[in-house]
């Protein structure tokens, strides 16, 4: 995350991922079409299940796409009197928020699972050591996409800068470890 003086937050992936959505749409449409063809062939139950499953995936994907368009990819400190935060979402919309109006900060650091075979190397995978940020401004909540890998010292500097910028906001810092799910 390359930060200049005016950028306070920058997501690792700022694009809309058009290729991923195009592939997802084509595969879902082909599954629905295949299900409809299969239901006409002689086994209507399997065809209807495939077509219905494709319809459920389509509804879930559309909901995720609408939710993802509201996620924040960049927060800049805009010059002016008084200074304001320019919060840019995936869809390109920029909201201006006064830093003194931010009521809550919540920074989440996500680490990947511990690798016992690292033999003295870093205990976490670099790609999983990322940050998420939530800002609350009145009844509006902004949630960011994750940052690119960030070292501990830089993360602490970023947190201190946010606390200086919004001293009246209640601040919470959280660390989450993603586990492989074995519960051993």
C-alpha positions as CSV (number, residue, x, y, z in Angstrom):
1,X,0.0,0.0,0.0
2,X,1.9,3.0,-1.3
3,X,0.6,6.0,0.7
4,X,1.4,9.6,-0.1
5,X,0.5,12.3,2.3
6,X,-3.1,12.8,1.3
7,X,-4.1,9.1,1.0
8,X,-5.2,7.6,4.3
9,X,-6.5,4.3,3.1
10,X,-6.0,2.4,-0.2
11,X,-7.4,-1.1,-1.0
12,X,-5.1,-3.7,-2.6
13,X,-7.7,-4.3,-5.3
14,X,-9.5,-1.2,-6.5
15,X,-11.1,-2.5,-9.7
16,X,-14.5,-3.8,-10.4
17,X,-13.3,-7.2,-11.6
18,X,-15.2,-7.2,-14.9
19,X,-13.5,-10.4,-16.1
20,X,-14.5,-12.4,-13.0
21,X,-18.1,-11.2,-13.3
22,X,-18.2,-12.0,-17.0
23,X,-17.0,-15.5,-16.4
24,X,-19.4,-16.0,-13.5
25,X,-22.3,-14.8,-15.6
26,X,-21.5,-17.0,-18.6
27,X,-21.0,-20.1,-16.4
28,X,-24.3,-19.5,-14.5
29,X,-26.2,-18.9,-17.8
30,X,-24.8,-22.1,-19.3
31,X,-25.7,-24.1,-16.2
32,X,-29.2,-22.7,-16.3
33,X,-29.5,-23.5,-20.0
34,X,-28.1,-27.0,-19.6
35,X,-30.5,-27.6,-16.7
36,X,-33.4,-26.6,-18.9
37,X,-32.2,-28.8,-21.7
38,X,-31.7,-31.7,-19.3
39,X,-35.2,-31.3,-17.9
40,X,-36.6,-31.7,-21.5
41,X,-34.6,-34.8,-22.2
42,X,-36.0,-37.4,-19.9
43,X,-34.8,-36.7,-16.4
44,X,-36.7,-33.5,-15.5
45,X,-35.9,-33.7,-11.8
46,X,-32.1,-33.3,-12.3
47,X,-32.6,-30.6,-14.9
48,X,-34.9,-28.6,-12.7
49,X,-32.4,-29.0,-9.8
50,X,-29.5,-27.7,-12.0
51,X,-31.6,-24.8,-13.4
52,X,-32.9,-23.9,-9.9
53,X,-29.4,-24.1,-8.5
54,X,-28.1,-21.7,-11.2
55,X,-31.0,-19.3,-10.4
56,X,-30.1,-19.3,-6.7
57,X,-26.4,-18.7,-7.6
58,X,-27.5,-15.8,-9.9
59,X,-29.6,-14.2,-7.1
60,X,-26.7,-14.6,-4.6
61,X,-24.2,-13.2,-7.1
62,X,-26.4,-10.1,-7.9
63,X,-26.7,-9.5,-4.2
64,X,-23.0,-9.7,-3.7
65,X,-22.3,-7.4,-6.6
66,X,-24.7,-4.8,-5.2
67,X,-23.0,-5.1,-1.8
68,X,-19.5,-4.9,-3.2
69,X,-20.2,-1.7,-5.1
70,X,-20.7,0.1,-1.8
71,X,-17.3,-1.0,-0.4
72,X,-14.6,1.7,0.0
73,X,-11.4,1.5,-2.0
74,X,-9.7,4.8,-1.1
75,X,-9.9,7.4,1.6
76,X,-8.1,10.7,1.0
77,X,-7.7,13.8,3.2
78,X,-9.1,16.6,1.1
79,X,-7.8,20.1,1.5
80,X,-10.2,22.8,2.5
81,X,-11.5,24.7,5.5
82,X,-12.2,22.5,7.4
83,X,-10.5,19.4,5.9
84,X,-12.7,16.5,4.9
85,X,-12.3,12.9,4.1
86,X,-13.0,11.9,0.5
87,X,-14.3,8.3,0.7
88,X,-14.4,6.6,-2.8
89,X,-16.3,3.4,-3.3
90,X,-15.9,0.7,-5.9
91,X,-18.7,2.3,-8.1
92,X,-16.7,5.6,-8.2
93,X,-18.9,7.6,-5.9
94,X,-17.0,10.0,-3.6
95,X,-18.5,11.1,-0.3
96,X,-17.2,14.0,1.7
97,X,-17.2,13.4,5.5
98,X,-15.8,15.7,8.2
99,X,-13.2,13.8,10.4
100,X,-14.9,15.2,13.5
101,X,-18.2,13.5,12.5
102,X,-16.7,10.0,12.4
103,X,-18.2,8.3,15.5
104,X,-16.4,4.9,15.4
105,X,-13.2,3.4,13.9
106,X,-12.7,-0.4,13.7
107,X,-9.5,-1.8,12.2
108,X,-9.3,-5.5,11.6
109,X,-6.0,-7.2,10.9
110,X,-6.3,-10.6,9.3
111,X,-3.5,-13.2,9.5
112,X,-3.4,-16.5,7.6
113,X,-2.8,-19.8,9.4
114,X,0.5,-20.5,11.1
115,X,2.9,-22.7,9.0
116,X,5.0,-25.0,11.2
117,X,7.2,-25.8,8.2
118,X,8.4,-22.2,7.8
119,X,11.8,-22.9,9.6
120,X,12.4,-19.4,10.9
121,X,10.8,-17.6,8.0
122,X,7.8,-15.4,8.5
123,X,5.1,-17.3,10.4
124,X,2.3,-15.8,8.3
125,X,1.8,-15.6,4.6
126,X,2.4,-12.1,3.3
127,X,-0.7,-12.1,1.1
128,X,-3.0,-12.8,4.2
129,X,-1.6,-10.1,6.5
130,X,-4.2,-7.5,5.5
131,X,-6.3,-4.8,7.0
132,X,-10.0,-3.9,6.9
133,X,-11.4,-0.6,8.2
134,X,-14.9,0.4,9.2
135,X,-15.9,4.0,9.7
136,X,-19.2,5.0,11.2
137,X,-20.6,8.4,10.3
138,X,-24.0,9.0,11.9
139,X,-26.1,6.1,10.7
140,X,-23.9,5.5,7.6
141,X,-21.3,2.7,7.8
142,X,-18.3,2.5,5.4
143,X,-16.5,-0.8,5.1
144,X,-13.3,-1.0,3.1
145,X,-11.9,-3.7,0.8
146,X,-8.7,-5.2,2.3
147,X,-5.4,-3.5,1.8
148,X,-2.3,-5.1,0.3
149,X,0.2,-6.7,2.7
150,X,1.3,-4.3,5.3
151,X,4.2,-4.5,7.8
152,X,3.5,-4.2,11.5
153,X,5.3,-0.8,11.9
154,X,3.4,0.8,9.0
155,X,0.1,-0.6,10.3
156,X,0.8,1.0,13.7
157,X,1.7,4.3,12.1
158,X,-1.6,4.2,10.1
159,X,-3.6,3.4,13.2
160,X,-2.0,6.3,15.1
161,X,-2.7,8.7,12.2
162,X,-6.4,7.7,12.2
163,X,-6.6,8.2,16.0
164,X,-5.1,11.7,15.6
165,X,-7.4,12.5,12.8
166,X,-10.6,11.3,14.6
167,X,-9.8,11.7,18.3
168,X,-13.5,11.8,19.4
169,X,-14.3,8.5,17.6
170,X,-14.5,5.3,19.7
171,X,-11.6,3.2,18.4
172,X,-11.3,-0.6,18.3
173,X,-8.5,-2.7,16.9
174,X,-9.0,-6.4,16.3
175,X,-6.8,-9.2,15.1
176,X,-8.3,-12.3,13.4
177,X,-6.4,-15.5,12.6
178,X,-7.8,-17.5,9.8
179,X,-7.4,-21.2,10.7
180,X,-7.6,-24.2,8.5
181,X,-10.7,-25.3,10.3
182,X,-9.6,-28.5,12.0
183,X,-10.3,-27.4,15.6
184,X,-7.5,-29.5,17.0
